[in-house]
C-alpha cells in the first residue's frame, strides 16, 4: 500500500504522455473528409480534361490537393485543440488526448501543405496552385478564427470545402470555366444542409465549446432548418446544370433530379420537425447524395 501514491502518479503520467504512432498522424489529416477531397478533385480533373486523361498528371493533381487539404486539417486542429477538448465527439482526437504535441502537429501540417503546393506547382499549373493556396488561406486564416465569433463561418467554411473539384478542373483544363464553377457550386450548396444537420445533432457539444453555431444562438432551430431548406432548394436546379453545359448527358439529368429532390425532401422534413431523427436522416442522406451524383456525372460524361 505504501507504493500506491507512486503507482497512481506513474499511471497519471502515462496517461498524459501517451505515445503517438502513425495512426494518430493519419487521424490528424481527417482521412474520411480527405477521401471526399480525393474523389471530388479526381472527378474535377476527369470532367475538365479536354482530351485523353494523363494518368500521371491526374495523380499529381489529386495527391497534391489531398496533401493541401490534409495539412490544413492538421493545422486547424492545432488551433482548435483547446475547444476540441471540451466536446465529446472530438475529445479523443490526438491533440486534445495528448498523443501528439502541438509542435509536432504544426510541423507535420505545414510539411503536408507545402508538399501539396509544390506538387501542384510542378505537376499541374499555376492556377491549380493558386486555388490550393486560397484553400489554405480561407480555411485557416478566415474560417478557423471566425468559428469562435460568428455563425456565418459555416458559409465561409463551405468555400474551401468546395474548391477541390475546381482545383482538379483547373489542373486538367488550364482555366476556370462554366463547368468548373458548376462543380464548385454543387459542392458549396450541398455542404450547408449537411453542416446544418451536424450542427443540430451536436449542438450541445458546440455550446460547451463556445462556438456560436445557429442551433446554439437560436435553440428553437428555426433558422437552422431554414438554412438547410434554402440551400437544398438552390442545389436542385444547380445540380441539373451539368447537362446543359456539356459535362453530362440526360441520363445524369434525371438521376440528379431524383437525388436532389430526395435531399430537398429530407431538408423539408428537418426544417419542419427539427427532430433528432430528421437531422440524422438528412445527415446520412447528404453523405449518400454526393458520391452518387458524382458517379452519375462521370459515367454519363
KAKATA-V311480 format. One line per field, one symbol per residue. ss: DSSP state (A for helix, B for strand, O for the rest). phi: phi as a letter, one per 30 degrees, with the letter a starting at -180 (. if undefined). psi: psi as a letter, one per 20 degrees, with the letter a starting at -180 (. if undefined). Layout:
BEGIN
ss->???
phi->???
psi->???
END
This chain:
BEGIN
ss->OOOAAAAAAAAAAAAAOOOOOAAAAAAAOOAAAAAAAAAAAAAAAAAAOOOOOOAAAAAAAAAAAAAAAAAAAAAAAAAOAAAAOOOOOOOOOOOOOOOOOAAAAAAAAAAAAAAAAAAAAAAOOAAAAAAAAAAAAAAAAAAAAAOOOOOOAAAAAAAAAAAAAAAAAAAAAOOOOAAAAAAAAAAAAAAAAAAAAAAAAOAAAAAAAOOOOAAAAOOOOAAAAAAAAAAAAAAAAAAAAAAOOOOOOAAAAAAAAAAAAAAAAAAAAAAAAOOAAAAAAAAAAAAAAAAAAAAAAAAOO
phi->.ddeedddddddddddcdddbedddddddheddddddddddddddddcddbddceddddddddddddddddddddddddcdddddccddcecdedddidbddddddddddddddddddddddcbadddddddddeddddcdcdeddedbbdddddddddddcdeddddddddciaccedddddedddeddddeddddddddcdddddddidddedddbddiddedddedddddddeddddeedccidbcddeedddddddddddddddddddchcdddddddddddddeddddddddddcd
psi->hhighhhggggghhghlpqqahhghghhimhghhhhggghhggggghipibqpohghgggggggghggggghgghghghjhghhiiphiihjqhghjkhpqhgghgggghggghggggghhhidrhghghhgghggggghhggghhhihqiihggghighhihghhggghhhhiroahgghggghghghhhghghhgghghkhhghghijplqgiginiijghghggggghhhhhghhiihhiijjhraiggghghggghgghgghhggghhhlrhghghggghhhihgghghgggghhk.
END
